[in-house]
Amino acid sequence: MTVKVLVNDPLDASAMETLAKIPHTEIVAKHYEQAELKAVIPNYHVLVVRSATKANKEIIEAGTNLKLIARAGTGLDNVDVKTAQARNITVINTPGANAISVAELTIGLALSLFRFIPRGTAGLKEGKWEKKALEGCELWGKTVGIIGFGAIAQEVTKRLLAFDCKILVYVTRPRTSPLNVTFVTLEELYRSSDVITIHAPLKDETKHMINEAALNKMKDGVTIIHTARGGIIDEAALLKALETGKVAGAGLDVFEVEPPTDEIRKKLLAHPNVIGTPHIGASTKEAQVRVGDQIVEKLRAEIAKLA
């Protein structure tokens, strides 16, 4: 049997070369938008996606020959796993492959907020010398609350410990860690953290978990960093908290609407104490090589079962 594979979102070039060498496969690397994808997906046994493609119920049910969905990345919020499981379609991903890259961006956003790096750069480019206006603060010694404790959160923790931060962690299931962290309730994390960074998956129970009620429980002047998935923060509530000063600053790599071109997101990004990046947490050369290598090795094993 020839296994037909559609790579709908691009992989690293070296990963594509390795994928092409897997026996009994026919590889097509082309991006189809949702309507086109629905039309062509019956021709394929394997669908490979990153974050751009939504392997939703409609796509999966149209994939009458679909046996495997491979998500090159950590989250599975763009894959309807329940529908896939109901149709006996295997779903694989690469948790941890991009953890270092996302962790470094998380630290970068925090430092950029604390030391006014974006504003200082923009001012210099405009001919301004705002030395007196840009008195920041140190990350050193701060209490940082981490929501979630997967591979990315653990890499963030390792880096924060170098800043002598006190780390509070909230997880839904009790656990231990060799890292110097304290597991606490969500209420304790909100109450005690100078900085809160989110590293949880987007699920029904986490959607808008950072809402007005949650924000009101936080310290006055808290800093929020978000490099997980858009939709976990109620961004209208965050904007209100920024406007009142409840939240001192926010560093955002992900948004509920991407690109963030609607009115709420425009107002949020226009706030002087918000900095943002366009969902680039995993967008490093090193991460893309690791993600590509890991997903291809997993594909090799799964395709061998199909061929």
N, C-alpha and C positions, 0 to 999 in steps of 0.2 A: 504493500500500500504506500502510495506517495502522500505524505502529510503536507497539506497546503497551509502555509503560514502567512498571515497578513501582519506586517509591522506597520501599524497605522500611525505611530508616533516614532520619531527617529531615535535610534540608538547610536552609541559611539561607533566610529568607523571600524575599529578593531573588533568590536563585538559583532558587527554585521559580517565581517570577513569570517569569523569563527562560526557564526550561525549558518552561513552559506555552505560550510563544509560538513554539516551534520547530514549523515546519509538519509536517503529516502524522503527528502524534503523539497518542496518548491516554495521559494521565498519571494514574496512581493513586498517591497518597501515603498509604500505610497500612502499619503494622508488623505482620507476621505472625511468630509464633514458628515454630520449625523444622518441626513437624508440619503446621501450617497452610500454611506456605510451600511445602512439598513438594506439597501438594494443589493450590495455585493457580498455581504457577510455569509449568505447561504453557500457560497463557493469555497469557504475556508473551514479548516478543522481547528486552527489555532489563531487567536487574536492577541497581538502584543500591543500594549498601550503604555503611555506614561500618564501625565496628568491632563493633557489636552482632550483626549477622547473620553467620552462618557459611555462606558459599557453598561447602559441602563437596561431596564426590563424589555423595552421595545427592541433594542439591538440584539439582546440575548435570545429572545423568543424568535426573532427573525433568523438567527443562526441555526438552521435546522441540522447542519453537520458539525456544529461547534462542539469541540471536546475539551478545549483548554483556553483559559484566559490568563495571560501573563502580564502583570503590572510591574513595569520596571521602575521601582520606587518603593516607598514605605507605606503610605496610606492606601486604603482600599475604598475610600468614600466615593470614588468615581466608578466603582464596579458594584453592580447589584448582586452581592454575594448570595443572598437568599434565593433569588431567581436562578442563579447559576447552579447552586446546590440542588434545587428542586429538579433541575434538568440534567443532573449528574455531570455537570461541567466542572472540571477541576480549575481552581483559582490559585495562582502562585504570585508571590511578590518578593521584594528584596529588602526586608527590614534591616536597618543598620548600615546599609551600604553607603548612604549619604550622611550618616550621623555626624561625622567630624565637620563636614562643610556647613550643615545647618547650625551646629553648635558654635562654630566660629562666627557666623553671621549674627547669632543671638548675642554673643559678647560684644560684637562690633556695634550693634544697635544700641546696647546699653551704654557703652563708652561714648558713642556719638551724641547721645542725649545728655549724658552727665557733663561732657566737655564742650558742647555746642560745636562739634566739628562741622556739620553741614552749614550752619549759619555763619561760622567763622570763615569757611571757604568761600561761600557766596558773597560775604561782605568784602573780602579781599579782592575778589574778581570785579566787584563794583567800585573799587577804590576806597572802601571804608576801612577804618582802623578802630575796631570796637573792643579794644583790650579791656577797658574798665567795665564794659557792659556784660562781658562774657565770663564772669566768675562762676565756675561750675562747682562740682563736688566729686569726691572720689568714690569709686566703686568699692575700694578697700574697706573691709569691715562691715559692709552692709548685710542686713538680713534679707535673704532672697528666698521667696516661695516658688517652688516648682510644682506645677500641676501636671501629673503624669510622671512616670519614671522608666520609660523605655530606653532604647539605645541612645537616642538623641539627648534626652534629659540627663542621662548618665555622663555623656561627653561634656555637656554644659556644666554639670557639677564638678567634674575634674578641673575645669578651667576656672570656675569660680573659687574653688578651694585655694588656688594660687593667689587669689586676691584676699585671702583670709576672711571670706564671707561665711556667715552662719547660714546653713542651708536647711530650709524646712520643705518637706515633701508631702504632697497629698496623693494617695492612690486609693482606688476603690476596694482593693483587696489587701489585707495585712501582709507585710513582707519585711525582709531585712536586707541590708546592704553592707558590703565591706567599706563603702565610702563613708566619710564622716558627715552623715546627714541625720536629721531627726524627722521621723514620720509623725505627722500631726493631722488633726481634723481639718476640713476645709475652712471652718470658721476660725480656727487658730491661725491658719495660714493667712487668711484675709486680714485678721486683726494685727498680726505681728510683722508682716513683711514690708520692707522698704521698696523692694522690687518684686514683681510677680511676672514669671515667664511661663508661657503655656506650651505644653508638649504632650497634649492628649489627642486622640483621634476624634474626628467628627462623627458622632453617632446621635441617635435620638436623645440620649440622656445628657450629652454635652452641648447640644445646640443651644446657643444663647445662655450658656451657664454663667458667663460673665455679663450679667444684666444689671439693671438699676439697683435691685436689692443687694446683689453681690458687691457692687461698687460701693454702696453705702456702708458696708461692713469693713471696708478696707481703711488703712491708715490715711489720714489727710496727707496729700502730697505724694502718694504712691506713684511709682513708675511701672508701666506695663509694657512687656515685650511679647510679641506674638509672631511666631514663625511656624505654627502648626497648620491649621486649616481654617479658612474663612468660614464664618458661621458660628464659631464657638463664642465669639464676642458679639453682643448686641451693639452694633456700631453707633446707632442713634443714642443709646444710653452712654456709651463711652464719650461721644462728642459733648453731651450735656455735662458729664463729670469733668471734662477738660475745661469747659467754659466756666464752671463754678470754682475750679482750682482743686477739686477733690483729687483728681489725677493730675500730677505735675507734668507728665509727659508720656508719650506712647511711641514705641518703635514697632512698625507693622510691616511684615513681609507678605501677609496674606489678607484677603478681604472676602466678605460674603459675596460681593459682586465683583467679578474680575473680567476685564479691566474695571477699575473702580471709577466709572464715569458718570454714575447717577448723582443726584443732588446731595444725598447724605454723605457719600464717600468724598465728593468734591469738597464739601464743607469740612469734613474731617481732615483731609490732607492739606487744606488751606490753613488749619490751625497752626500757630507758630510753634507750638510745643509737640507737634507730631512730625516724625520723620518716617519715610517709607521706602520700600524697595518692591519691585514688581515680581513677587513670588520667585525669588532667585536663591532660596536657601540651599537647594541641591545643585545649583548651577555653577559648579566648578569642574575644571578638566579632570581632576582626580576623582571626584564623586561619580562623574559620568562613566569613567573607565571602570570603576568598581561596580557600579550598578549594571553596566553592560555585561561585564564578565560574569557576575553572579546570575543574572537572568538567563544568559545563554547556557550556563552549566545546568541550571534547573530545567530549561527547555530541552536540553539534550536528554536528560533522564526521563522526562515526561513523554517526549516524542518517541523514544525507544519503546515505550509501552503501547504506542498507537500504531507504529509502523508494522 
